[in-house]
Amino acid sequence: MKRRTRVTISADQGVFMISVAAELAEMHPQTLRMYEARGLIEPKRSPKGTRLYSQRDVERLRRIQQMTTEWGLNLAGVERVLELESQLERAQRRVEQLERRAAQLQEEIAGLEVRRDEVKADIVRYEQPGAEVVRARDVKPLRTTIKVERDDDRDRSA
């Protein structure tokens, strides 16, 4: 009886050498090297430095090829499209994060409103019994006169 071992590989794990990735993407291996030099693709590296492409890398290579052949974009245009898509993904993640936070805050507000209704009390100022309350606008400013005597005034009076 043969033993079967099931191995699962994530889409980001580098498993294809450059020749296999090039064949899967229907490109020449040199094209993959050029795309890497331009920063369009970043393959993983083995401990010995061999390029290892993931399934996601191969899909990205196919997408680049589609943009250049079917859409007629040059590599600068491809770079810009990929950059804009990356910005859009980040913005979408941020919006989702803000929507989750807004929902949390709405729940907190609803809880506070329920508590306020349960208490049914207003916040009022506490005044100590017997203490006179004076409003600041009713207080008249103190006027004081200071007499300053100079040395030469003392000399004359003497």
C-alpha positions, 0 to 999 in steps of 0.5 A: 500500500502506498502512502499519500502525502498531501502538501498544500502550497499558498498562492504566495509561496515561491515554488516555480523556477524561472523556466517553469514560471516563464512557460506558465506565463507564456514568456521568455525567461529573460522577460521575467528578469527584465520585469524584475529589474523594473520592479514589476515582479518580485520573486522569492529567493532560495537560500542559494539565490535562485528565483522562485515564483509563486502562483500569484507571481505567475498570475501577475505576469499573465496580467502584465502580458495582457496589458501589453499585448491586448491593451497596447500599454508600454511598461511605464503604463503597466507600472502606473496601472499596477500602482493605481490598483495597489492604491485602490486596494489600500483605500478599500481596506482603509474604508472597510476599517473605518466602516467597522469603526463607525459601526462600533461607535454607533453601537457605543452611542446607542448603549449610552443613549439607553443608559441615559434613558434608564437613568433619566437624570440631568446633570446639575451643579451641586451647591453647598447648603447655605453658600451664596451663589454669585455669578461672575458677571455680577462681581464688580472689579476691585479698585485699589489705589496705591500711593507711591512715594519717591525719595525726592518727595521725602526730601522736600517734606523734611 
